[in-house]
Amino acid sequence: MVVTVPDAQSDLAKLVQRALEGEEIVIAGKAGDAGVKLVPVEPGSRQRPQYGRLAGKLPPMDLERFRPLTDEELRAEGFERCLPDDK
């Protein structure tokens, strides 16, 4: 079954049910060509996130980059306005 986007928007619940029952549902693109196919997801096909997957694979972070700048460094970069007023 081929439907247009407006028809799919108004009848999405019915189209999903028909796809779950095994019918092939295609939502046509703007030019009338096939755009997307509505298909059921197989049980267990969703991948779970793998936490810690990159552990040990990245170079160590240089924490020196995150230290506060000194007054001299702020002046050298043109950020005098960020310094406290000397009174």
N, C-alpha and C positions, 0 to 999 in steps of 0.2 A: 504494500500500500504506500503510495506517495502522497504526501500532504504538503501544503504550503506553510510558511512560518506563521501567518495569522491563524490558520486553522489549528496548527499545533499548539499555539498559545491558548486558544479557547478550549481545546479538548485534550490537554496534556494528560490528565489523569486517566482518561479512557485509552489514550495511545500507549501509555506506560503499561496498563493492564494487558492490552493486546500484545505488546512486545513480550511481557512476562509469560504469556500463553503460547509464545513461539512464532507469532506473526512477524514478518519483516516490515518494519516501519522506517520509511525514508522521509526526511524533511528536506524539501527542495530548496535550493538556493535562490538567489534573486532572479537569475536568468532562466529558472525552471529546471536547471540541471540538478543532479543529486548533490545535496549538501552534506547531510549527516545521517547516520543510521542509528536508530534507537535499538539497543540490544540489552538483554539482561546481563547482569554481572554474575559470574560464577561464584558460588560460595567459597570463601577462603581465598579469593584472588586478590583481596586488598592487602597490600604489603604493610606490615607494621613498621613504625619508625625504628631505626637501629641506633640507639643512643650510644655514644662513645665510639662510633665507627671510625672516626678520624683520629682517635687517641694514638699518639706516637707517630703520626704521619705528617704532622705539621712542624715547621721549625719553631723553636721556643720564641716566645714573644719578648721583645726588647722593652722592658718596663721603664727604661731610661726615657723613652719617648713620651711617657705619661706624667713625668714629674712636673711640678709647677716651674714656670720660667722665673729666673731671677730678675731683679729690677734692671740690671744692665742688659739682659737679653731682651726684655720688653722695650727698652729705649732703642736698642739696635734695630729692632723690627718695626719701630715707628708707633708703638703703643703707649706713649707717654700718658695718654688720657686714662689708661687703666691703672696707673700708679696712684697711691694715696697722696693727697696734697700735703706737702711739707709745711707745717705751720709752727 
